[in-house]
Amino acid sequence: MKNRRIIIIALLIAFFSIQTPIAIAGFADFFKSAKKFLGGEELSEGKIIQGLKEALEIGTSNAVKTVSKVHGYYKNPKIKIPLPGVVKKVEKILRGVGYGEKVDAFELSMNQAAEKAAPKAKALFWDTIKKMSFADARKILNGRDNEATLYLKEKTQDRLTGAFKPIVHDTMSKVGVTRSYQALDAKVRTIPFAGNLSFDLDQYVTKGALDGLFFMLAEEERKIRQDPAARVTDLLKQVFGSKQ
């Protein structure tokens, strides 16, 4: 039991520390200082998983807050929902016939719909985190840099899709996505050989909203792994230690 706890503590430190040769070289000193900080006491499995859950609650909360703020998607080039491919193909034609403002309004309103749906994710994330077992936590600690994000995506994506779709649909009507799309489609149908804009708009925006959310969640996970300053509670400081 003692050896297993030491291994677990080592994994936690490695998981939330900068992975550089210098950090690895100084690992022994880091472990000693962390143990001193804890008064020489070993951490229980319960405290370890409690600390990981708290870290994930903070990370998911930050990710949801980031994407759900005004222009959280639209002004972030990493997660901005772009024009659908079928619209992109005829974008030049639409702008050429004076529909440039409508194209821009359509793109903006899709991103606004995504930000309106995003807050729904927080409760689902936290519910999943609370149900995490020690085996789940150990897999995350032994896994890839975005292992926690992948875990949450696997556990919540279907439910999030179901929760997001009706919100996206209703919000698109309110912020003008549907109206803008219909106007663009009507115009395209009047242009010879341009075809039409037939595609599942609800599905497209919902997928874009979730892709952006999970991207930002991975960013938050990376912060907690690498930056001691991101460990903002007493429990996180106790569980994950300090390099000082």
C-alpha positions as semicolon CSV with decimal commas, in nm:
position;residue;x (nm);y (nm);z (nm)
1;M;0,000;0,000;0,000
2;K;0,283;0,239;0,093
3;N;0,467;0,185;-0,234
4;R;0,147;0,224;-0,434
5;R;0,070;0,557;-0,266
6;I;0,419;0,685;-0,340
7;I;0,375;0,586;-0,706
8;I;0,038;0,762;-0,718
9;I;0,182;1,081;-0,568
10;A;0,465;1,067;-0,821
11;L;0,216;1,032;-1,106
12;L;0,017;1,328;-0,980
13;I;0,328;1,542;-0,963
14;A;0,436;1,435;-1,310
15;F;0,084;1,495;-1,442
16;F;0,066;1,852;-1,320
17;S;0,429;1,959;-1,369
18;I;0,609;2,098;-1,675
19;Q;0,752;1,807;-1,865
20;T;1,108;1,924;-1,927
21;P;1,449;1,762;-1,865
22;I;1,510;2,018;-1,589
23;A;1,185;1,930;-1,417
24;I;1,265;1,559;-1,439
25;A;1,619;1,613;-1,310
26;G;1,484;1,800;-1,008
27;F;1,210;1,550;-0,933
28;A;1,375;1,410;-0,619
29;D;1,400;1,755;-0,462
30;F;1,046;1,832;-0,568
31;F;0,918;1,517;-0,402
32;K;1,103;1,597;-0,080
33;S;0,969;1,952;-0,069
34;A;0,615;1,831;-0,137
35;K;0,643;1,574;0,140
36;K;0,778;1,840;0,377
37;F;0,491;2,070;0,281
38;L;0,249;1,793;0,379
39;G;0,419;1,740;0,712
40;G;0,562;1,407;0,604
41;E;0,220;1,248;0,576
42;E;0,119;1,028;0,285
43;L;-0,192;1,124;0,093
44;S;-0,488;0,889;0,102
45;E;-0,643;0,761;-0,217
46;G;-0,956;0,951;-0,120
47;K;-0,769;1,280;-0,099
48;I;-0,593;1,215;-0,428
49;I;-0,916;1,155;-0,620
50;Q;-1,083;1,445;-0,439
51;G;-0,802;1,672;-0,556
52;L;-0,827;1,550;-0,915
53;K;-1,204;1,599;-0,916
54;E;-1,165;1,950;-0,781
55;A;-0,907;2,028;-1,050
56;L;-1,143;1,905;-1,320
57;E;-1,435;2,101;-1,178
58;I;-1,226;2,417;-1,193
59;G;-1,104;2,338;-1,545
60;T;-1,449;2,263;-1,685
61;S;-1,596;2,571;-1,518
62;N;-1,327;2,791;-1,673
63;A;-1,375;2,636;-2,018
64;V;-1,752;2,686;-2,012
65;K;-1,712;3,043;-1,888
66;T;-1,463;3,122;-2,167
67;V;-1,680;3,000;-2,455
68;S;-2,011;3,130;-2,321
69;K;-1,906;3,492;-2,282
70;V;-2,004;3,744;-2,551
71;H;-1,816;3,655;-2,872
72;G;-1,653;3,363;-2,687
73;Y;-1,657;3,167;-3,011
74;Y;-1,667;3,437;-3,276
75;K;-1,357;3,629;-3,164
76;N;-1,149;3,322;-3,083
77;P;-0,995;3,197;-3,410
78;K;-0,916;2,861;-3,249
79;I;-1,283;2,773;-3,196
80;K;-1,478;3,009;-3,420
81;I;-1,748;2,822;-3,615
82;P;-1,672;2,893;-3,982
83;L;-1,911;2,914;-4,272
84;P;-2,035;2,566;-4,368
85;G;-1,864;2,420;-4,673
86;V;-2,172;2,455;-4,894
87;V;-2,190;2,827;-4,811
88;K;-1,816;2,872;-4,849
89;K;-1,836;2,739;-5,205
90;V;-2,073;3,016;-5,309
91;E;-1,945;3,287;-5,072
92;K;-1,769;3,478;-5,349
93;I;-2,083;3,475;-5,564
94;L;-2,300;3,594;-5,274
95;R;-2,065;3,878;-5,191
96;G;-2,052;3,968;-5,558
97;V;-2,429;4,017;-5,572
98;G;-2,438;4,237;-5,262
99;Y;-2,504;3,971;-4,998
100;G;-2,175;4,018;-4,809
101;E;-2,343;4,163;-4,499
102;K;-2,587;3,874;-4,487
103;V;-2,301;3,624;-4,511
104;D;-2,123;3,796;-4,221
105;A;-2,444;3,812;-4,016
106;F;-2,501;3,441;-4,075
107;E;-2,152;3,350;-3,953
108;L;-2,180;3,574;-3,645
109;S;-2,523;3,442;-3,550
110;M;-2,408;3,077;-3,566
111;N;-2,136;3,157;-3,314
112;Q;-2,381;3,345;-3,093
113;A;-2,605;3,039;-3,087
114;A;-2,309;2,826;-2,975
115;E;-2,221;3,056;-2,687
116;K;-2,583;3,053;-2,567
117;A;-2,585;2,672;-2,553
118;A;-2,245;2,632;-2,381
119;P;-2,352;2,692;-2,016
120;K;-2,563;2,375;-2,032
121;A;-2,239;2,172;-2,032
122;K;-2,126;2,265;-1,681
123;A;-2,380;2,056;-1,490
124;L;-2,320;1,753;-1,713
125;F;-1,944;1,781;-1,670
126;W;-1,970;1,809;-1,292
127;D;-2,211;1,516;-1,269
128;T;-1,964;1,300;-1,463
129;I;-1,671;1,415;-1,250
130;K;-1,854;1,331;-0,926
131;K;-1,908;0,975;-1,050
132;M;-1,541;0,924;-1,138
133;S;-1,387;0,617;-0,976
134;F;-1,031;0,578;-0,854
135;A;-0,964;0,356;-1,157
136;D;-1,082;0,642;-1,383
137;A;-0,853;0,885;-1,202
138;R;-0,554;0,653;-1,231
139;K;-0,617;0,613;-1,607
140;I;-0,624;0,990;-1,645
141;L;-0,302;1,031;-1,447
142;N;-0,128;0,764;-1,657
143;G;-0,268;0,891;-1,986
144;R;-0,204;1,154;-2,249
145;D;-0,181;1,528;-2,195
146;N;-0,551;1,562;-2,278
147;E;-0,663;1,239;-2,112
148;A;-0,913;1,409;-1,881
149;T;-1,067;1,593;-2,176
150;L;-1,094;1,269;-2,371
151;Y;-1,255;1,102;-2,070
152;L;-1,516;1,377;-2,034
153;K;-1,580;1,378;-2,408
154;E;-1,643;1,004;-2,410
155;K;-1,875;1,024;-2,109
156;T;-2,072;1,336;-2,201
157;Q;-2,072;1,398;-2,578
158;D;-2,396;1,215;-2,656
159;R;-2,580;1,382;-2,367
160;L;-2,433;1,721;-2,455
161;T;-2,543;1,683;-2,816
162;G;-2,895;1,608;-2,698
163;A;-2,889;1,903;-2,459
164;F;-2,731;2,148;-2,703
165;K;-2,945;2,082;-3,010
166;P;-3,276;2,226;-2,887
167;I;-3,098;2,526;-2,735
168;V;-2,907;2,585;-3,058
169;H;-3,226;2,550;-3,261
170;D;-3,422;2,797;-3,046
171;T;-3,133;3,041;-3,020
172;M;-3,073;3,037;-3,394
173;S;-3,428;3,157;-3,446
174;K;-3,383;3,436;-3,191
175;V;-3,045;3,565;-3,310
176;G;-3,127;3,538;-3,679
177;V;-2,930;3,234;-3,793
178;T;-3,230;3,063;-3,951
179;R;-3,349;3,384;-4,113
180;S;-3,004;3,461;-4,253
181;Y;-2,963;3,105;-4,378
182;Q;-3,300;3,110;-4,550
183;A;-3,220;3,442;-4,716
184;L;-2,887;3,311;-4,844
185;D;-3,041;2,986;-4,965
186;A;-3,318;3,172;-5,147
187;K;-3,062;3,391;-5,321
188;V;-2,839;3,098;-5,419
189;R;-3,136;2,923;-5,579
190;T;-3,179;3,221;-5,814
191;I;-2,819;3,195;-5,937
192;P;-2,776;2,956;-6,234
193;F;-2,579;2,639;-6,152
194;A;-2,517;2,749;-5,788
195;G;-2,739;2,474;-5,649
196;N;-2,875;2,519;-5,296
197;L;-2,754;2,527;-4,935
198;S;-2,922;2,207;-4,821
199;F;-2,759;2,070;-4,503
200;D;-2,845;2,010;-4,134
201;L;-2,787;2,353;-3,981
202;D;-2,874;2,243;-3,624
203;Q;-2,625;1,958;-3,639
204;Y;-2,352;2,176;-3,790
205;V;-2,373;2,446;-3,521
206;T;-2,412;2,193;-3,239
207;K;-2,099;2,006;-3,351
208;G;-1,906;2,332;-3,384
209;A;-2,015;2,439;-3,036
210;L;-1,901;2,110;-2,880
211;D;-1,574;2,097;-3,074
212;G;-1,489;2,446;-2,948
213;L;-1,587;2,362;-2,591
214;F;-1,371;2,049;-2,577
215;F;-1,080;2,237;-2,735
216;M;-1,093;2,497;-2,458
217;L;-1,130;2,222;-2,197
218;A;-0,806;2,068;-2,323
219;E;-0,641;2,410;-2,287
220;E;-0,758;2,432;-1,925
221;E;-0,633;2,079;-1,856
222;R;-0,293;2,175;-1,990
223;K;-0,278;2,475;-1,755
224;I;-0,349;2,263;-1,449
225;R;-0,093;2,005;-1,554
226;Q;0,186;2,254;-1,616
227;D;0,124;2,572;-1,418
228;P;0,131;2,565;-1,035
229;A;-0,046;2,903;-1,036
230;A;-0,352;2,731;-1,183
231;R;-0,393;2,527;-0,863
232;V;-0,602;2,784;-0,687
233;T;-0,741;2,604;-0,381
234;D;-0,582;2,473;-0,062
235;L;-0,670;2,116;-0,155
236;L;-0,502;2,139;-0,493
237;K;-0,191;2,289;-0,334
238;Q;-0,187;2,012;-0,077
239;V;-0,243;1,729;-0,322
240;F;-0,023;1,850;-0,604
241;G;0,248;2,005;-0,390
242;S;0,490;2,281;-0,481
243;K;0,830;2,306;-0,650
244;Q;0,946;2,554;-0,385
